[in-house]
């Protein structure tokens, strides 16, 4: 684990389904960047699902099939970020119920043994005044309730984290290895110059990695 925060990449996980949620997640990511961290924010740094889906449909994939392997692509990309690229995670627990995807990402981070902190200022998901113990147990039953507290809490979590050797991908379960391998290919494509505006290129990579081999059967 790297302890110079200029070298630490942080995965920002949380709800992204409306403008205010995306604004809050962007505010968290921007603050982390301002305080010296590198950040992965899925809706900003990953694929634009709708635009890539449009390209795939234009290529005569039916929408449900295209959406299926595009979801597989997003899963692989996010697993790759959590396992390989990011060394810590900030988890936004706000929402009527915590975001399901973020819960999965937090569980992966916890099982990988990486620093994980939670932010929440929303009481709607409380159970008799408390967050579900299976969630907050992953952050030692502690969270912060102000965005400006996040960098300090993360710094403490990183400092308290046991040093461990770099993760050996070969030791991961086979399913995880497959997701990481595909996610790496997709991430390298997304990092290419101009990739964020080149949905045709991203769609081609998604097709190569995840499209069903027997397309003729699906299009019959």
Buried (B, 14 or more C-beta within 10 A) or exposed (E): BEEEBEEBBBBBBBBBEEEEBBEBBBEBBBBBEEBEBBBBBBBBBBBBBEEBBBBBBEEEBEEEBBBBBBEBBBBBBBBBBBBBBBBBBBBBBBBEEBBEBBBBBBBBBBEBEBBBBBBBEBEEBEEEEEBBEEBBEBBEEEBBEEBEEBBEBBBEBBEEBEEEEEBEEEEBEEEBBEBBBBBBBBBEBBEEEEBBEBBEBBBBBBBEBBBEEEEEEEEE
